[in-house]
Amino acid sequence: MPRRPYVIEEMISAKAIAARIEALCREIQAEFEGTDKLVVVGLLRGSFVFIADLVRELDLPIEVDFIEASSYGDATESSREVRILKDLRGAIEGRDVLVVEDIIDTGHTLSHVTRLLQSRNPARLKTIALLNKPSRREVEFSADWIGFDIPDEFVVGYGIDFAQRNRNLPHIGKVRFIE
């Protein structure tokens, strides 16, 4: 099936993302000050660039783990059915955990993942998302930290893809389909 042609318009610059991450990390460090180790759990695949920048900026003892959940496939709309494709390698019981998500859209994925992880009895479980689309929320869920609230736009870049493309862009861009 041929893909519809599209262009990408810059929405959030790489410089703005870097500045926001610095501010968020100051808040995260204050929250987790004194932890013996913070388990930073990235939701694959979209969060990998964000999580890399976050952990480099945090001055805390850190362990990184990943969970892969999917509700999109190659579509531009969520299927609302969350599937866990890869689970954590390590245990989180009694540990401080920060879940890192690229974007909160309907809220189904992050809500599902946090319920799953909360059932494993972490000491503290907090969430952060680079992007938030509050107008699209279908389940009640609020992350502890948000990088940017954005309108209902289909976006790519900074780890976020469209059918596995455009993850390598250093900024967040809006996808505009060419008719």
N, C-alpha and C positions, 0 to 999 in steps of 0.2 A: 504494500500500500504506500503510495507516494506521500511524503510529508508536505503539509501546507507550508509555503514559504513564509518566513517571518523576519522581522528586524528586532533589535533590542535597543531600547532607549534607557540610558543611565538614569537610575532613580536615587540611589544612595552611593556616594563616592567611597572609594577605598579609604581615603583620608578620614571621612566622617565615621566609617566603621571602626577604624583604629582608635579614634578619640573616644568613641562610645565604649569600646571594650576596656580601655584604661579606666574610665569612670566606673563601669560595672565591677571590675576587679577590685577596686578599692572597697566597694560595698560588700562583695563576697568575702574578702579577707577579713573585714570587720565581723561579719557573721560567723565565720569559721575560725576566728583567732583561738589559738590554743588546741586545735585539733591535732591528734597524733598523726592522722593521715586522712585526707579528703579523697574519696573515691569519685572521680569525675567520670560519669557515664554518658557517652555520646550516643545519640540516636543516629545510626547509619542510614543512609549514606550522606544525607544533606548536611549534617553538622560537622563533618570532619575538618573543614577549614576553620570554622568558628572555634571548635574545641582546641585545635592546635594553637591558635592565637590566644585563647583564654589561658591555657595551662602555662604558656610561656610568660604571661603577664602576672600570674598569681605567685606570690611569695609564700607558699604553704607547702607542706609535704603532700605530695600528690601521687595517686595511683590512677591510671586511666584504664577504663574498660569500655566495652561497646555492646549495645543491643541493637538489633536491626528489626524494625517493624515496618510494615508496608500497608498503605491504604490507597495508593495511587497507581502503581504499575507504570505504564507509559501514558496515562491519561492526564488531562489538565484538571480533572475534578476528582475529589475523594470518593472512593467506593463506600466509605463509612464502615467497612469491614476491616478490622485491624488484625493482621497476621504477624506473629513473631517469627522471623526468619532466622535469627541468631540470638541466642541468649547470652547473658554474662558468663564469663569464665570463672570469676571469683565470687565468694560469699560476701554479702553486705550486712549481715546481721550484726547489730551493735555498732555499726560504722557510720560515719558522716558521709552523705551522698549528695552530689550535685548532678542532676540530670540536665543534659545540654541538648536542646532541640534547635533546628534551623528555623522553623516557622510554625506558628500555631494558626491553623485555618479553622476547621470545624471544631477542633478540640478533641476529637475522638482518639487520635493516636496518643497524645501526651496524657490524656486522662486514663486510657487503658494501661499504658506503661507505668504510670505512677502508682496506680492501684496494684499492679503486679509487684512492683518493687516494694511498696509499703507492706505488702503481705509477708515480706522477707525480714521484717523487723529491723530496719536501720535505726541508728540512734537519732539521726536527723535526715530528712529528705527534702531538698529544695530543688527548684526548677528554674531554668533560665532558657529563654528563646531569643534568638537574634531578631526575628520578625514576628509581628502579631497582627492578625486581621480580625479585629473584634467584630466587624460587621458580618462575618461568616460563621460565627460561633453557633454550634448546634447543641453542645453539651456545656454545662457550666464548668469552666476551668479557667483559672488565672495563674500564670507563672509568677514566681517570686520576683524575677527580674526579667525585663523586656528591653531589648536593644532599641527597636523602632516599631511604632505602630504604623501600619501602612493601609492604604485603601484596598479594596477588592480588585487587585491586579494579579495577573499571572506573572511571577517573577523568576529570574534565574540569576546565576552567578554566585561567587563566594561559597561554592560547594553545592548550591541548589541547582538542580538540573531540569531539563525538559527532555524526556526520553533519553536520558544519559548524556545529554549534550549541555554545553555552556557552564559546567561546574568550575572551569578554570578561570572564569572572568574575575578580576580583582574587586569588582563592585557588584551591587545589586541592580539589575536592569529589568524593565518591564518588557514583556513579549508582546509585540504587535504583529498580528497576522496580516499578510498582504493578500488582498482579495483578487 
